[in-house]
Amino acid sequence: QVQLVESGGGLVQPGGSLRLSCAASGSIFDIYLMGWYRQAPGKQRELVATITRTSSITYVNSVVGRFTISRDSAKKTVYLQMTNLKPEDTAVYYCKMNVGVSPSSSGKDYWGKGTLVTVSS
């Protein structure tokens, strides 16, 4: 009913940049939160950045000053601009959105399938 598709991952050298995108489609009335999570090999999934309906933004401390989350509400798309990438940023990056499908419904979390970011020299 609601699908999220991430794009923009790839291989980059340390210090490089990438821009991730996540577009939502399907039966959507409104989106209350958009965010990015990541899971590195052998590690648990962690929150990277979120942006709420009222534009409150949260980052994990390790990306502050390097990553920027933004959105285009009309396009139902969230972005993650990543700069000064480090090897420890290597992970599968997952998009999450909390979506309301009707005016009377509460929000429900939906996840994308992930896009791989590899930072290596």
PADREN-145635 format. One record per residue: x, y, z of N, C-alpha, C in turn; residue number from 1. Coordinates in Angstrom, 2 decimals, decimal comma, always signed. Layout:
BEGIN
<<X Y Z> <X Y Z> <X Y Z> NUM> ...
***
This chain:
BEGIN
<<+0,83 -1,20 +0,00> <+0,00 +0,00 +0,00> <+0,86 +1,26 +0,00> 1> <<+1,93 +1,26 +0,77> <+2,91 +2,34 +0,78> <+4,27 +1,72 +0,51> 2> <<+4,98 +2,30 -0,44> <+6,30 +1,80 -0,80> <+7,33 +2,92 -0,71> 3> <<+8,49 +2,60 -0,19> <+9,61 +3,53 -0,12> <+10,76 +2,97 -0,93> 4> <<+11,37 +3,79 -1,77> <+12,47 +3,36 -2,61> <+13,64 +4,32 -2,41> 5> <<+14,76 +3,77 -1,93> <+15,97 +4,56 -1,73> <+16,85 +4,51 -2,98> 6> <<+17,65 +5,54 -3,16> <+18,63 +5,57 -4,23> <+19,79 +6,47 -3,82> 7> <<+20,90 +6,35 -4,54> <+22,03 +7,23 -4,33> <+23,23 +6,61 -3,66> 8> <<+23,11 +5,38 -3,20> <+24,24 +4,73 -2,58> <+25,31 +4,36 -3,59> 9> <<+26,47 +3,99 -3,09> <+27,56 +3,61 -3,96> <+28,87 +3,57 -3,22> 10> <<+29,95 +3,47 -3,99> <+31,30 +3,43 -3,47> <+31,93 +4,82 -3,55> 11> <<+32,49 +5,28 -2,45> <+33,12 +6,59 -2,40> <+34,37 +6,51 -1,53> 12> <<+35,35 +7,33 -1,85> <+36,57 +7,38 -1,05> <+36,38 +8,22 +0,21> 13> <<+37,16 +7,96 +1,25> <+37,07 +8,81 +2,44> <+37,21 +10,28 +2,09> 14> <<+36,37 +11,10 +2,71> <+36,33 +12,52 +2,42> <+35,36 +12,90 +1,32> 15> <<+34,82 +11,92 +0,64> <+33,90 +12,18 -0,45> <+32,48 +12,44 +0,02> 16> <<+31,59 +12,61 -0,95> <+30,20 +12,96 -0,67> <+29,25 +12,08 -1,45> 17> <<+28,07 +11,88 -0,89> <+26,98 +11,20 -1,56> <+25,68 +11,84 -1,12> 18> <<+24,68 +11,77 -1,98> <+23,35 +12,24 -1,65> <+22,35 +11,11 -1,83> 19> <<+21,71 +10,72 -0,76> <+20,70 +9,68 -0,79> <+19,32 +10,29 -0,95> 20> <<+18,46 +9,58 -1,67> <+17,08 +10,00 -1,84> <+16,16 +8,84 -1,49> 21> <<+14,97 +9,17 -1,00> <+13,95 +8,17 -0,72> <+12,61 +8,75 -1,10> 22> <<+11,93 +8,11 -2,03> <+10,64 +8,56 -2,51> <+9,55 +7,60 -2,08> 23> <<+8,45 +8,15 -1,57> <+7,31 +7,35 -1,15> <+6,22 +7,38 -2,21> 24> <<+5,53 +6,26 -2,33> <+4,40 +6,18 -3,25> <+3,33 +5,29 -2,64> 25> <<+2,13 +5,35 -3,21> <+1,03 +4,56 -2,73> <-0,06 +5,40 -2,10> 26> <<-0,84 +4,78 -1,23> <-1,96 +5,44 -0,58> <-1,46 +6,24 +0,62> 27> <<-1,27 +7,53 +0,41> <-0,68 +8,40 +1,44> <-1,53 +9,65 +1,60> 28> <<-1,99 +9,89 +2,82> <-2,66 +11,14 +3,14> <-1,66 +12,19 +3,61> 29> <<-0,78 +11,80 +4,51> <+0,23 +12,71 +5,01> <+1,39 +11,90 +5,57> 30> <<+2,54 +12,53 +5,66> <+3,73 +11,91 +6,21> <+4,16 +12,72 +7,42> 31> <<+4,23 +12,06 +8,57> <+4,47 +12,76 +9,82> <+5,94 +12,79 +10,23> 32> <<+6,70 +11,84 +9,76> <+8,12 +11,80 +10,04> <+8,84 +11,10 +8,90> 33> <<+10,00 +11,61 +8,56> <+10,88 +10,97 +7,59> <+12,25 +10,81 +8,24> 34> <<+12,91 +9,71 +7,95> <+14,20 +9,51 +8,57> <+15,06 +8,51 +7,85> 35> <<+16,33 +8,50 +8,28> <+17,32 +7,57 +7,76> <+17,94 +6,78 +8,90> 36> <<+18,09 +5,50 +8,71> <+18,77 +4,60 +9,61> <+19,86 +3,88 +8,83> 37> <<+20,81 +3,31 +9,55> <+21,85 +2,55 +8,86> <+22,23 +1,33 +9,69> 38> <<+22,73 +0,33 +8,99> <+23,19 -0,89 +9,63> <+24,51 -1,30 +9,00> 39> <<+25,57 -1,22 +9,79> <+26,89 -1,62 +9,34> <+27,07 -3,12 +9,52> 40> <<+28,01 -3,72 +8,80> <+28,24 -5,16 +8,94> <+28,53 -5,54 +10,39> 41> <<+27,80 -6,51 +10,89> <+27,99 -6,99 +12,25> <+27,47 -6,07 +13,33> 42> <<+26,78 -4,99 +12,97> <+26,28 -4,03 +13,94> <+24,76 -3,97 +13,92> 43> <<+24,19 -3,39 +14,97> <+22,76 -3,17 +15,02> <+22,38 -1,92 +14,23> 44> <<+21,15 -1,89 +13,77> <+20,66 -0,72 +13,07> <+20,59 +0,48 +14,01> 45> <<+21,00 +1,65 +13,52> <+20,97 +2,86 +14,33> <+20,31 +4,00 +13,56> 46> <<+19,71 +4,91 +14,30> <+19,15 +6,12 +13,72> <+20,28 +7,04 +13,26> 47> <<+20,13 +7,59 +12,07> <+21,09 +8,56 +11,55> <+20,52 +9,97 +11,63> 48> <<+19,33 +10,18 +11,09> <+18,71 +11,50 +11,08> <+17,22 +11,36 +10,87> 49> <<+16,46 +12,27 +11,47> <+15,02 +12,32 +11,26> <+14,57 +13,76 +11,10> 50> <<+13,46 +13,94 +10,41> <+12,82 +15,24 +10,29> <+11,33 +15,03 +10,46> 51> <<+10,71 +15,82 +11,33> <+9,30 +15,65 +11,66> <+8,41 +16,52 +10,78> 52> <<+7,10 +16,32 +10,94> <+6,12 +17,12 +10,22> <+6,30 +18,62 +10,47> 53> <<+6,75 +18,97 +11,67> <+6,97 +20,36 +12,03> <+8,42 +20,80 +11,84> 54> <<+9,20 +19,99 +11,13> <+10,57 +20,32 +10,72> <+11,58 +20,27 +11,85> 55> <<+11,27 +19,54 +12,91> <+12,28 +19,28 +13,93> <+13,24 +18,21 +13,42> 56> <<+14,53 +18,44 +13,58> <+15,55 +17,56 +13,03> <+16,41 +16,98 +14,14> 57> <<+16,71 +15,71 +14,01> <+17,59 +15,01 +14,94> <+18,67 +14,28 +14,16> 58> <<+19,92 +14,34 +14,66> <+21,04 +13,59 +14,10> <+21,71 +12,77 +15,18> 59> <<+22,24 +11,64 +14,79> <+23,15 +10,93 +15,68> <+24,44 +11,76 +15,77> 60> <<+25,05 +11,76 +16,96> <+26,19 +12,65 +17,19> <+27,32 +12,45 +16,18> 61> <<+27,53 +11,25 +15,73> <+28,67 +10,96 +14,87> <+28,57 +11,59 +13,47> 62> <<+27,39 +12,09 +13,09> <+27,24 +12,69 +11,76> <+26,98 +14,18 +11,82> 63> <<+26,88 +14,76 +13,00> <+26,63 +16,18 +13,12> <+27,74 +16,98 +12,44> 64> <<+27,34 +17,94 +11,62> <+28,30 +18,74 +10,89> <+28,72 +18,16 +9,56> 65> <<+28,36 +16,91 +9,30> <+28,73 +16,26 +8,05> <+27,53 +15,88 +7,20> 66> <<+26,43 +15,48 +7,84> <+25,23 +15,04 +7,13> <+24,12 +16,08 +7,28> 67> <<+23,29 +16,21 +6,26> <+22,15 +17,11 +6,31> <+20,92 +16,38 +5,77> 68> <<+19,86 +16,35 +6,57> <+18,61 +15,77 +6,12> <+17,69 +16,89 +5,64> 69> <<+16,96 +16,63 +4,57> <+16,01 +17,59 +4,04> <+14,88 +16,83 +3,36> 70> <<+13,84 +17,54 +2,97> <+12,71 +16,88 +2,33> <+12,06 +17,80 +1,30> 71> <<+11,33 +17,17 +0,40> <+10,45 +17,85 -0,53> <+9,08 +17,23 -0,30> 72> <<+8,25 +17,90 +0,48> <+6,97 +17,32 +0,88> <+6,06 +17,06 -0,32> 73> <<+6,08 +17,97 -1,30> <+5,24 +17,80 -2,48> <+5,61 +16,55 -3,26> 74> <<+6,89 +16,20 -3,26> <+7,37 +15,01 -3,96> <+7,42 +13,78 -3,07> 75> <<+7,05 +13,93 -1,80> <+7,09 +12,83 -0,83> <+8,47 +12,19 -0,80> 76> <<+9,47 +13,03 -0,75> <+10,85 +12,58 -0,86> <+11,69 +13,17 +0,27> 77> <<+12,55 +12,34 +0,84> <+13,50 +12,78 +1,85> <+14,90 +12,53 +1,31> 78> <<+15,83 +13,42 +1,67> <+17,20 +13,35 +1,20> <+18,16 +13,30 +2,38> 79> <<+19,30 +12,71 +2,15> <+20,39 +12,76 +3,11> <+21,66 +13,13 +2,35> 80> <<+22,11 +14,36 +2,54> <+23,36 +14,83 +1,95> <+24,49 +14,47 +2,90> 81> <<+25,41 +13,64 +2,44> <+26,50 +13,16 +3,26> <+27,81 +13,71 +2,71> 82> <<+28,57 +14,39 +3,56> <+29,87 +14,93 +3,17> <+30,93 +14,44 +4,14> 83> <<+32,20 +14,59 +3,73> <+33,32 +14,14 +4,54> <+33,10 +12,72 +5,06> 84> <<+32,76 +11,85 +4,15> <+32,44 +10,47 +4,53> <+33,67 +9,76 +5,08> 85> <<+33,42 +8,90 +6,05> <+34,46 +8,15 +6,73> <+34,20 +6,66 +6,55> 86> <<+35,24 +5,83 +6,66> <+35,03 +4,39 +6,53> <+33,97 +3,86 +7,49> 87> <<+33,88 +4,43 +8,68> <+32,89 +3,97 +9,63> <+31,45 +4,33 +9,25> 88> <<+31,27 +5,12 +8,19> <+29,94 +5,39 +7,67> <+29,45 +4,27 +6,76> 89> <<+30,31 +3,32 +6,44> <+29,92 +2,22 +5,57> <+28,78 +1,43 +6,20> 90> <<+27,69 +1,30 +5,46> <+26,50 +0,63 +5,97> <+25,45 +0,56 +4,87> 91> <<+24,44 -0,24 +5,12> <+23,21 -0,15 +4,35> <+22,35 +0,91 +4,99> 92> <<+21,94 +1,89 +4,21> <+21,13 +2,99 +4,70> <+19,67 +2,74 +4,34> 93> <<+18,82 +2,80 +5,36> <+17,39 +2,53 +5,20> <+16,58 +3,79 +5,43> 94> <<+15,61 +4,00 +4,59> <+14,66 +5,09 +4,74> <+13,46 +4,61 +5,55> 95> <<+12,98 +5,44 +6,46> <+11,76 +5,17 +7,20> <+10,85 +6,38 +7,17> 96> <<+9,56 +6,14 +6,99> <+8,58 +7,21 +7,08> <+7,39 +6,75 +7,91> 97> <<+6,88 +7,66 +8,73> <+5,64 +7,42 +9,46> <+4,52 +8,06 +8,65> 98> <<+3,61 +7,22 +8,17> <+2,64 +7,62 +7,16> <+1,22 +7,45 +7,68> 99> <<+0,40 +8,47 +7,46> <-1,03 +8,36 +7,67> <-1,71 +8,17 +6,33> 100> <<-2,55 +7,15 +6,21> <-3,16 +6,83 +4,92> <-4,54 +7,45 +4,74> 101> <<-5,11 +8,04 +5,77> <-6,39 +8,73 +5,69> <-6,44 +9,80 +6,77> 102> <<-7,39 +10,75 +6,67> <-7,46 +11,79 +7,70> <-7,72 +11,26 +9,10> 103> <<-8,36 +10,11 +9,22> <-8,72 +9,57 +10,53> <-7,73 +8,53 +11,05> 104> <<-6,74 +8,18 +10,26> <-5,82 +7,13 +10,66> <-4,60 +7,69 +11,38> 105> <<-4,06 +6,89 +12,28> <-2,80 +7,22 +12,91> <-1,66 +6,81 +11,99> 106> <<-0,48 +7,31 +12,28> <+0,65 +7,01 +11,44> <+1,19 +5,61 +11,65> 107> <<+1,73 +5,05 +10,60> <+2,33 +3,74 +10,62> <+3,71 +3,82 +9,96> 108> <<+4,67 +3,10 +10,52> <+6,02 +3,11 +9,99> <+6,14 +2,23 +8,76> 109> <<+6,84 +2,75 +7,75> <+7,17 +2,00 +6,55> <+8,67 +2,13 +6,31> 110> <<+9,25 +1,06 +5,78> <+10,69 +1,00 +5,56> <+11,01 +0,71 +4,10> 111> <<+12,08 +1,31 +3,61> <+12,62 +0,94 +2,32> <+13,50 -0,29 +2,44> 112> <<+13,95 -0,78 +1,31> <+14,78 -1,98 +1,29> <+16,25 -1,70 +1,51> 113> <<+16,65 -0,45 +1,46> <+18,01 -0,06 +1,77> <+18,86 +0,21 +0,54> 114> <<+19,87 +1,05 +0,73> <+20,86 +1,33 -0,31> <+22,24 +1,29 +0,34> 115> <<+23,18 +0,62 -0,31> <+24,49 +0,39 +0,27> <+25,42 +1,56 +0,02> 116> <<+26,04 +2,04 +1,09> <+27,08 +3,06 +1,02> <+28,38 +2,43 +1,50> 117> <<+29,39 +2,45 +0,64> <+30,69 +1,90 +0,98> <+31,73 +3,01 +0,89> 118> <<+32,42 +3,27 +1,98> <+33,45 +4,31 +2,05> <+34,79 +3,60 +2,22> 119> <<+35,60 +3,63 +1,18> <+36,85 +2,89 +1,20> <+37,83 +3,48 +0,20> 120> <<+39,10 +3,42 +0,54> <+40,15 +3,86 -0,36> <+40,71 +2,70 -1,18> 121> 
***
